[in-house]
Amino acid sequence: MKRYGNIIGWGKYIPPKVITNADLEKTLDTTDEWIVARSGIRERHIVGEEENTSQMSIAASRDALNMAGIHPKDLDLIIVATSSPDYLTPPVSSQIQHGLGANKVGAFTLVAGCTGFVYALATAQQFIASGANETILVVGAELLSRFVDWNDRGTCILFGDGAGAVVMQATDVPSGILSYVLGSDGSGGEHLILPAGGAANPPSQQTLDAGMHTLRMNGREVFKFATRVLGRALREVISDAGLQTEDIDLFIPHQANARIIESAARSVKLPEEKVFVNIHKYGNTSAASIPIALCEAFEEGRAKVGDTLAFVAFGAGLTWASAVVKVAPHERPVSKRWWQQLLPRWFSRNGHRQVQAIPRAFLRCRLKWSNLEERLNLTMRRFDR
Ligand code: ACO
Protein backbone atom coordinates (compact mmCIF):
# COMPACT_ATOMS: atom_id res chain seq x y z
CA MET A 1 0.00 0.00 0.00
CA LYS A 2 1.27 3.48 -0.89
CA ARG A 3 2.29 5.64 2.07
CA TYR A 4 1.80 9.39 2.22
CA GLY A 5 3.17 11.99 4.64
CA ASN A 6 0.20 14.06 5.77
CA ILE A 7 0.88 17.40 7.46
CA ILE A 8 -0.95 17.07 10.77
CA GLY A 9 0.36 20.05 12.75
CA TRP A 10 1.98 23.41 12.14
CA GLY A 11 3.47 26.12 14.32
CA LYS A 12 5.49 29.30 14.13
CA TYR A 13 7.62 31.61 16.22
CA ILE A 14 8.03 35.29 15.40
CA PRO A 15 10.35 37.34 17.62
CA PRO A 16 8.49 40.24 19.24
CA LYS A 17 10.92 43.02 18.28
CA VAL A 18 9.77 44.95 15.17
CA ILE A 19 11.88 47.13 12.87
CA THR A 20 9.76 49.28 10.57
CA ASN A 21 10.84 50.97 7.36
CA ALA A 22 10.61 54.26 9.28
CA ASP A 23 13.21 52.88 11.76
CA LEU A 24 15.54 52.06 8.85
CA GLU A 25 15.10 55.55 7.39
CA LYS A 26 16.87 56.86 10.51
CA THR A 27 20.11 54.96 9.83
CA LEU A 28 20.10 54.32 6.06
CA ASP A 29 19.80 56.33 2.88
CA THR A 30 16.40 54.81 2.08
CA THR A 31 12.70 55.57 2.30
CA ASP A 32 9.56 53.69 3.26
CA GLU A 33 8.17 54.40 -0.25
CA TRP A 34 11.22 52.86 -1.96
CA ILE A 35 11.17 49.71 0.18
CA VAL A 36 7.40 49.18 -0.18
CA ALA A 37 7.40 49.85 -3.94
CA ARG A 38 10.41 47.60 -4.69
CA SER A 39 9.78 44.75 -2.24
CA GLY A 40 6.34 45.05 -0.56
CA ILE A 41 7.98 45.00 2.90
CA ARG A 42 6.70 47.38 5.60
CA GLU A 43 8.31 45.87 8.68
CA ARG A 44 10.30 42.84 9.85
CA HIS A 45 10.78 41.05 13.19
CA ILE A 46 14.26 40.71 14.62
CA VAL A 47 15.51 38.53 17.49
CA GLY A 48 16.50 39.98 20.83
CA GLU A 49 20.06 39.58 22.15
CA GLU A 50 19.19 36.45 24.11
CA GLU A 51 17.41 34.62 21.28
CA ASN A 52 18.88 32.26 18.72
CA THR A 53 17.89 29.87 15.93
CA SER A 54 17.47 26.79 18.12
CA GLN A 55 15.21 28.59 20.60
CA MET A 56 12.98 29.96 17.81
CA SER A 57 12.81 26.49 16.25
CA ILE A 58 11.93 24.80 19.54
CA ALA A 59 9.09 27.29 20.13
CA ALA A 60 7.67 26.75 16.62
CA SER A 61 8.08 22.97 16.93
CA ARG A 62 6.25 22.84 20.27
CA ASP A 63 3.32 24.66 18.63
CA ALA A 64 3.27 22.19 15.75
CA LEU A 65 3.59 19.14 18.03
CA ASN A 66 0.81 20.39 20.34
CA MET A 67 -1.48 20.91 17.42
CA ALA A 68 -0.73 17.44 16.06
CA GLY A 69 -1.15 15.89 19.51
CA ILE A 70 2.29 14.30 19.21
CA HIS A 71 4.74 14.00 22.11
CA PRO A 72 8.36 14.87 21.14
CA LYS A 73 9.35 11.35 22.27
CA ASP A 74 7.10 9.90 19.55
CA LEU A 75 9.04 11.58 16.73
CA ASP A 76 11.14 9.35 14.46
CA LEU A 77 13.21 12.05 12.76
CA ILE A 78 13.86 15.80 12.81
CA ILE A 79 14.88 17.71 9.67
CA VAL A 80 15.85 21.35 10.00
CA ALA A 81 16.30 23.74 7.08
CA THR A 82 18.42 26.77 7.88
CA SER A 83 21.42 28.76 6.67
CA SER A 84 21.86 30.51 10.00
CA PRO A 85 22.41 27.82 12.66
CA ASP A 86 23.60 28.68 16.17
CA TYR A 87 27.02 27.15 15.40
CA LEU A 88 28.76 25.65 12.36
CA THR A 89 29.03 22.60 14.57
CA PRO A 90 27.23 21.06 16.51
CA PRO A 91 24.33 20.96 14.09
CA VAL A 92 21.36 23.02 15.22
CA SER A 93 19.08 20.02 14.51
CA SER A 94 20.67 18.14 17.44
CA GLN A 95 20.23 21.15 19.71
CA ILE A 96 16.56 21.25 18.73
CA GLN A 97 16.18 17.48 19.32
CA HIS A 98 17.71 17.89 22.80
CA GLY A 99 15.71 21.04 23.60
CA LEU A 100 12.45 19.34 22.68
CA GLY A 101 13.29 16.24 24.72
CA ALA A 102 12.88 14.01 21.65
CA ASN A 103 14.09 10.47 22.33
CA LYS A 104 17.61 10.60 20.79
CA VAL A 105 16.01 10.37 17.34
CA GLY A 106 17.91 11.11 14.14
CA ALA A 107 18.20 14.81 13.41
CA PHE A 108 19.96 16.62 10.62
CA THR A 109 20.28 20.10 9.17
CA LEU A 110 19.74 20.77 5.51
CA VAL A 111 21.10 23.89 3.80
CA ALA A 112 19.47 25.10 0.60
CA GLY A 113 19.04 28.83 1.30
CA CYS A 114 15.47 30.10 1.26
CA THR A 115 14.47 26.94 -0.62
CA GLY A 116 15.48 24.73 2.32
CA PHE A 117 12.03 24.14 3.77
CA VAL A 118 10.61 22.70 0.53
CA TYR A 119 13.74 20.52 0.17
CA ALA A 120 13.21 19.34 3.77
CA LEU A 121 9.54 18.52 3.17
CA ALA A 122 10.41 16.52 0.06
CA THR A 123 13.08 14.65 2.06
CA ALA A 124 10.66 13.88 4.90
CA GLN A 125 8.13 12.62 2.38
CA GLN A 126 10.71 10.13 1.04
CA PHE A 127 11.51 8.77 4.52
CA ILE A 128 7.79 8.22 5.08
CA ALA A 129 7.04 6.80 1.61
CA SER A 130 9.87 4.28 1.96
CA GLY A 131 8.42 3.01 5.23
CA ALA A 132 11.49 4.08 7.20
CA ASN A 133 9.66 6.55 9.43
CA GLU A 134 6.18 7.28 10.74
CA THR A 135 6.34 10.75 12.23
CA ILE A 136 8.77 13.50 11.22
CA LEU A 137 9.24 17.07 12.42
CA VAL A 138 10.27 19.49 9.66
CA VAL A 139 11.55 22.92 10.72
CA GLY A 140 12.40 26.00 8.69
CA ALA A 141 14.23 28.60 10.77
CA GLU A 142 16.33 31.62 10.02
CA LEU A 143 18.15 34.33 11.90
CA LEU A 144 19.65 36.43 9.13
CA SER A 145 19.59 39.70 11.07
CA ARG A 146 22.98 38.64 12.53
CA PHE A 147 24.40 37.97 9.06
CA VAL A 148 23.43 41.11 7.17
CA ASP A 149 25.40 44.32 6.98
CA TRP A 150 23.08 46.87 8.59
CA ASN A 151 24.82 49.58 6.55
CA ASP A 152 24.06 47.90 3.22
CA ARG A 153 20.67 49.26 2.15
CA GLY A 154 20.50 46.78 -0.72
CA THR A 155 20.27 43.73 1.60
CA CYS A 156 19.40 44.60 5.22
CA ILE A 157 15.99 46.05 4.32
CA LEU A 158 14.88 42.67 2.99
CA PHE A 159 15.41 40.16 5.78
CA GLY A 160 13.65 39.23 9.02
CA ASP A 161 13.95 36.44 11.61
CA GLY A 162 11.54 33.64 12.51
CA ALA A 163 10.81 29.92 12.54
CA GLY A 164 8.06 27.62 11.37
CA ALA A 165 7.55 23.88 11.77
CA VAL A 166 5.25 21.12 10.59
CA VAL A 167 4.66 17.55 11.75
CA MET A 168 4.32 14.99 8.99
CA GLN A 169 2.80 11.59 9.67
CA ALA A 170 2.41 8.43 7.60
CA THR A 171 -1.06 7.62 6.28
CA ASP A 172 -2.58 5.63 3.43
CA VAL A 173 -4.93 8.52 2.60
CA PRO A 174 -3.59 10.35 -0.50
CA SER A 175 -2.19 13.53 1.06
CA GLY A 176 1.03 15.36 1.88
CA ILE A 177 3.35 16.04 -1.02
CA LEU A 178 1.58 14.98 -4.22
CA SER A 179 4.50 16.13 -6.39
CA TYR A 180 7.69 18.15 -6.03
CA VAL A 181 10.41 19.73 -8.13
CA LEU A 182 13.90 20.46 -6.80
CA GLY A 183 16.46 22.46 -8.77
CA SER A 184 19.85 24.05 -8.40
CA ASP A 185 22.26 26.08 -10.54
CA GLY A 186 25.57 26.59 -8.76
CA SER A 187 26.85 28.85 -11.53
CA GLY A 188 24.89 31.67 -9.88
CA GLY A 189 26.29 31.05 -6.38
CA GLU A 190 28.22 34.34 -6.29
CA HIS A 191 24.97 36.35 -6.58
CA LEU A 192 24.01 35.56 -2.99
CA ILE A 193 27.00 34.70 -0.86
CA LEU A 194 28.39 34.95 2.64
CA PRO A 195 32.05 35.05 1.56
CA ALA A 196 33.91 34.14 4.78
CA GLY A 197 33.54 31.86 7.78
CA GLY A 198 33.57 28.62 5.77
CA ALA A 199 36.52 26.47 4.68
CA ALA A 200 37.25 28.62 1.60
CA ASN A 201 37.84 31.75 3.67
CA PRO A 202 38.17 30.85 7.34
CA PRO A 203 37.69 33.70 9.79
CA SER A 204 40.72 35.97 10.12
CA GLN A 205 41.42 39.59 10.93
CA GLN A 206 41.61 40.18 7.18
CA THR A 207 38.13 38.72 6.50
CA LEU A 208 36.74 40.73 9.40
CA ASP A 209 38.31 43.96 8.15
CA ALA A 210 37.00 43.30 4.65
CA GLY A 211 33.44 42.78 5.99
CA MET A 212 33.30 39.31 4.50
CA HIS A 213 31.13 37.82 7.25
CA THR A 214 27.88 39.37 6.05
CA LEU A 215 25.60 38.51 3.12
CA ARG A 216 26.45 39.97 -0.25
CA MET A 217 23.77 40.00 -2.87
CA ASN A 218 23.39 41.02 -6.46
CA GLY A 219 19.70 41.88 -6.09
CA ARG A 220 19.03 42.43 -9.79
CA GLU A 221 20.52 39.06 -10.80
CA VAL A 222 18.65 37.20 -8.04
CA PHE A 223 15.45 38.97 -9.08
CA LYS A 224 15.89 37.97 -12.75
CA PHE A 225 16.69 34.39 -11.77
CA ALA A 226 13.63 34.15 -9.49
CA THR A 227 11.18 35.44 -12.09
CA ARG A 228 12.70 33.03 -14.62
CA VAL A 229 12.47 29.83 -12.55
CA LEU A 230 9.44 30.21 -10.32
CA GLY A 231 6.72 30.13 -12.98
CA ARG A 232 8.39 27.15 -14.63
CA ALA A 233 8.74 25.24 -11.35
CA LEU A 234 5.08 25.91 -10.53
CA ARG A 235 3.76 24.77 -13.90
CA GLU A 236 5.90 21.63 -13.74
CA VAL A 237 4.84 20.64 -10.22
CA ILE A 238 1.13 21.21 -10.86
CA SER A 239 1.25 19.10 -14.00
CA ASP A 240 3.34 16.37 -12.23
CA ALA A 241 0.54 16.12 -9.65
CA GLY A 242 -1.90 15.54 -12.52
CA LEU A 243 -3.69 18.80 -11.67
CA GLN A 244 -4.66 22.08 -13.34
CA THR A 245 -4.03 25.55 -11.91
CA GLU A 246 -7.76 25.76 -11.00
CA ASP A 247 -7.28 22.74 -8.66
CA ILE A 248 -4.91 24.72 -6.44
CA ASP A 249 -6.83 26.23 -3.51
CA LEU A 250 -4.01 28.42 -2.24
CA PHE A 251 -0.56 29.35 -3.51
CA ILE A 252 1.94 29.84 -0.68
CA PRO A 253 5.17 31.18 -2.16
CA HIS A 254 8.46 32.01 -0.49
CA GLN A 255 8.04 35.59 0.71
CA ALA A 256 11.07 37.33 -0.80
CA ASN A 257 9.59 40.15 -2.82
CA ALA A 258 5.95 41.01 -3.59
CA ARG A 259 6.84 41.71 -7.24
CA ILE A 260 8.45 38.26 -7.62
CA ILE A 261 5.35 36.63 -6.08
CA GLU A 262 3.05 38.52 -8.47
CA SER A 263 5.13 37.50 -11.45
CA ALA A 264 5.09 33.80 -10.44
CA ALA A 265 1.32 33.82 -9.84
CA ARG A 266 0.73 35.61 -13.14
CA SER A 267 2.76 33.07 -15.06
CA VAL A 268 0.38 30.25 -14.01
CA LYS A 269 -2.71 32.51 -14.15
CA LEU A 270 -3.48 32.21 -10.43
CA PRO A 271 -5.94 34.91 -9.32
CA GLU A 272 -4.87 37.26 -6.52
CA GLU A 273 -7.31 35.78 -3.99
CA LYS A 274 -5.54 32.42 -4.30
CA VAL A 275 -2.13 33.88 -3.43
CA PHE A 276 -1.00 34.18 0.18
CA VAL A 277 1.24 37.15 0.97
CA ASN A 278 2.51 38.25 4.39
CA ILE A 279 5.84 39.78 3.32
CA HIS A 280 4.68 43.25 4.44
CA LYS A 281 4.83 42.05 8.09
CA TYR A 282 7.93 39.86 8.19
CA GLY A 283 10.17 40.60 5.21
CA ASN A 284 12.13 37.66 3.83
CA THR A 285 12.52 35.06 6.61
CA SER A 286 14.30 32.73 4.17
CA ALA A 287 13.77 29.03 5.01
CA ALA A 288 11.15 30.00 7.59
CA SER A 289 8.96 31.98 5.22
CA ILE A 290 6.80 29.15 3.79
CA PRO A 291 6.05 27.40 7.12
CA ILE A 292 5.25 30.76 8.76
CA ALA A 293 2.96 31.66 5.84
CA LEU A 294 1.35 28.20 6.00
CA CYS A 295 0.49 28.73 9.69
CA GLU A 296 -0.93 32.18 9.06
CA ALA A 297 -2.95 30.98 6.08
CA PHE A 298 -4.66 28.44 8.37
CA GLU A 299 -5.02 30.93 11.24
CA GLU A 300 -6.69 33.45 8.92
CA GLY A 301 -8.96 30.82 7.36
CA ARG A 302 -7.36 31.30 3.93
CA ALA A 303 -6.33 27.62 3.98
CA LYS A 304 -8.51 24.78 5.25
CA VAL A 305 -7.98 21.12 5.97
CA GLY A 306 -8.75 19.30 2.72
CA ASP A 307 -7.16 22.03 0.57
CA THR A 308 -4.57 21.51 -2.13
CA LEU A 309 -1.71 23.98 -1.71
CA ALA A 310 1.21 24.92 -3.94
CA PHE A 311 4.56 25.98 -2.48
CA VAL A 312 7.34 27.55 -4.52
CA ALA A 313 10.69 28.95 -3.38
CA PHE A 314 14.05 30.16 -4.66
CA GLY A 315 17.22 31.08 -2.87
CA ALA A 316 20.96 30.91 -2.39
CA GLY A 317 22.79 28.29 -4.40
CA LEU A 318 21.09 29.32 -6.56
CA THR A 319 18.26 26.88 -5.85
CA TRP A 320 14.55 26.53 -6.45
CA ALA A 321 11.83 24.11 -5.39
CA SER A 322 8.10 23.66 -5.65
CA ALA A 323 5.59 21.23 -4.16
CA VAL A 324 1.90 20.47 -4.37
CA VAL A 325 0.62 19.53 -0.94
CA LYS A 326 -2.76 18.20 0.14
CA VAL A 327 -3.68 18.55 3.80
CA ALA A 328 -5.99 15.67 4.75
CA PRO A 329 -8.07 15.54 7.96
CA HIS A 330 -6.25 14.07 10.92
CA GLU A 331 -7.79 12.76 14.10
CA ARG A 332 -5.97 14.22 17.04
CA PRO A 333 -5.31 11.54 19.66
CA VAL A 334 -7.57 11.92 22.72
CA SER A 335 -5.56 14.14 25.02
CA LYS A 336 -4.41 12.40 28.15
CA ARG A 337 -3.55 13.91 31.50
CA TRP A 338 0.18 14.35 32.09
CA TRP A 339 0.40 11.36 34.43
CA GLN A 340 -1.50 9.18 31.96
CA GLN A 341 1.17 10.03 29.38
CA LEU A 342 4.18 9.94 31.64
CA LEU A 343 3.50 6.85 33.79
CA PRO A 344 3.24 4.31 30.94
CA ARG A 345 6.40 5.79 29.39
CA TRP A 346 8.26 5.62 32.71
CA PHE A 347 7.11 2.05 33.36
CA SER A 348 7.92 0.89 29.85
CA ARG A 349 11.46 2.22 30.25
CA ASN A 350 12.12 1.34 33.87
CA GLY A 351 9.41 -1.29 34.40
CA HIS A 352 11.65 -4.14 35.56
CA ARG A 353 13.50 -1.84 37.95
CA GLN A 354 10.21 -0.54 39.38
CA VAL A 355 8.91 -4.07 39.93
CA GLN A 356 12.07 -5.01 41.84
CA ALA A 357 11.88 -1.76 43.75
CA ILE A 358 8.33 -2.34 45.06
CA PRO A 359 9.17 -5.12 47.58
CA ARG A 360 12.29 -3.20 48.70
CA ALA A 361 10.26 -0.01 49.22
CA PHE A 362 7.58 -2.02 51.06
CA LEU A 363 10.18 -3.56 53.38
CA ARG A 364 11.76 -0.16 54.02
CA CYS A 365 8.33 1.26 54.96
CA ARG A 366 7.63 -1.67 57.24
CA LEU A 367 11.02 -1.18 58.96
CA LYS A 368 10.46 2.53 59.35
CA TRP A 369 6.97 1.96 60.69
CA SER A 370 8.17 -0.58 63.25
CA ASN A 371 10.98 1.85 64.29
CA LEU A 372 8.39 4.54 64.73
CA GLU A 373 6.12 2.22 66.72
CA GLU A 374 9.04 1.29 68.96
CA ARG A 375 9.91 4.93 69.59
CA LEU A 376 6.31 5.80 70.35
CA ASN A 377 6.08 2.91 72.78
CA LEU A 378 9.29 4.07 74.51
CA THR A 379 7.99 7.62 74.85
CA MET A 380 4.65 6.41 76.21
CA ARG A 381 6.46 4.24 78.74
CA ARG A 382 8.48 7.28 79.88
CA PHE A 383 5.25 9.23 80.42
CA ASP A 384 3.76 6.31 82.34
CA ARG A 385 6.65 6.41 84.76
N1 ACO B 1 16.68 52.41 -0.70
C1 ACO B 1 16.82 53.28 -1.72
N2 ACO B 1 17.50 52.99 -2.85
C2 ACO B 1 18.05 51.77 -2.93
C3 ACO B 1 17.95 50.81 -1.90
C4 ACO B 1 17.25 51.19 -0.76
N3 ACO B 1 17.07 50.36 0.30
N4 ACO B 1 18.61 49.71 -2.29
C5 ACO B 1 19.11 49.94 -3.52
N5 ACO B 1 18.77 51.19 -3.91
C6 ACO B 1 19.10 51.86 -5.17
C7 ACO B 1 20.24 51.18 -5.89
O1 ACO B 1 21.47 51.66 -5.41
C8 ACO B 1 19.97 51.57 -7.32
O2 ACO B 1 20.48 52.85 -7.52
P1 ACO B 1 21.27 53.17 -8.90
O3 ACO B 1 20.26 52.91 -9.98
O4 ACO B 1 21.64 54.59 -8.70
O5 ACO B 1 22.41 52.21 -8.93
C9 ACO B 1 18.45 51.66 -7.41
O6 ACO B 1 17.99 51.74 -6.04
C10 ACO B 1 17.82 50.46 -8.06
O7 ACO B 1 18.43 49.28 -7.54
P2 ACO B 1 18.04 47.84 -8.03
O8 ACO B 1 18.92 46.85 -7.35
O9 ACO B 1 17.97 47.80 -9.52
O10 ACO B 1 16.56 47.75 -7.48
P3 ACO B 1 15.52 46.61 -7.73
O11 ACO B 1 14.31 47.14 -8.35
O12 ACO B 1 16.18 45.41 -8.36
O13 ACO B 1 15.14 46.18 -6.24
C11 ACO B 1 15.72 44.49 -4.67
C12 ACO B 1 16.16 45.76 -5.36
C13 ACO B 1 14.49 44.82 -3.83
C14 ACO B 1 16.85 44.01 -3.77
C15 ACO B 1 15.36 43.42 -5.73
O14 ACO B 1 16.40 43.36 -6.67
C16 ACO B 1 15.13 42.09 -5.17
O15 ACO B 1 14.20 41.87 -4.38
N6 ACO B 1 15.91 41.06 -5.57
C17 ACO B 1 15.75 39.71 -5.10
C18 ACO B 1 16.46 39.61 -3.79
C19 ACO B 1 16.07 38.39 -3.01
O16 ACO B 1 14.94 37.95 -3.05
N7 ACO B 1 17.02 37.85 -2.26
C20 ACO B 1 16.77 36.78 -1.39
C21 ACO B 1 17.05 35.48 -2.04
S1 ACO B 1 16.59 34.20 -1.03
C22 ACO B 1 17.82 33.61 0.04
O17 ACO B 1 18.24 32.51 -0.11
C23 ACO B 1 18.33 34.39 1.18
Boltz pocket constraint, residues with backbone or C-beta under 6 A from the ligand:
constraints:
  - pocket:
      binder: B
      contacts: [[A, 29], [A, 30], [A, 31], [A, 34], [A, 35], [A, 38], [A, 39], [A, 112], [A, 113], [A, 114], [A, 115], [A, 153], [A, 154], [A, 157], [A, 192], [A, 217], [A, 218], [A, 219], [A, 220], [A, 222], [A, 223], [A, 256], [A, 257], [A, 284], [A, 286], [A, 314], [A, 315], [A, 316]]
      max_distance: 6.0
